Amino acid sequence: MVELVRQRCLTDCGVCCLAMASGRPYEDVLAAIGDAYDPEKGMRYTGDALKRLGFAYTFENGEAVGDIVVRRRGFEISPEYFRAMAWGRRALLSVPSLNRENAWHMIYWDGRHVFDPSTARTYTSFADLKPEELVLFREGS
């Protein structure tokens, strides 16, 4: 069962989502990811942060074979089609912020429910998500 982790500041949505995805306390995640998170700008290197939390982020012949795969949406793919890649899978999704103009926000999707760490306006429905980036977790990781 995922427990919602709320933001402590304006830029730590990624830290909160990593805590929910890993099942570790916020403070432990913050200490483990180090400089992958910048308190002024937010999450800088999601892949590095996940590796520091023990998730394998490895490749063979140019393809992801570890616990996670990171995908960025190209202009030729609609956000709705891109979002469908996460259906039924655990994922971190970078979506347009509902609270800051021209900013990005991270939410956690457990395969069935949206967990938005914001303390202001939040996403509640999978159908409302328009992700620019997905971090998909391999089953069992």
C-alpha positions, 0 to 999 in steps of 0.5 A: 500500500502506497502512502502519500508523501506531501511536499515540504517545499515548492521544488521537492515533488521528485523527492516525494515521488521517489519516497513513494516509489521506493517505500523509503522515508522522505528524509532517507531518500533526500540523504541518499540522492544527494546532488541529484536534487537541487533545492532551488530547481528540483530534481536534476537527475532522476536516473542517478537518484534512482540508482542511488536508491538501489534501482538498476539503470543499466543497458545492453545493446542500447536497450534498458535492461534494469529496474527502470526505463526512462522515456521522453515524449517526442513532438510526434507522440500525443501526451495521451498515447504516451501516458497509456504506456504507464497503464497498469505499471508503476511510474514516475510522470513529469507533467505540467504543473497545476500551480506554477506557470511554465513549470514541471511537476512529478507525480507517482502512479502505482499502476491504478492510482495517482499520487500527487505530492502537491499541497496545492492543486493536485492531479487526481485522475489518470486521464488528466495527465499529459506527461512529458517524461515517464520513468517506468518500473519493471514488474517486481522492482 
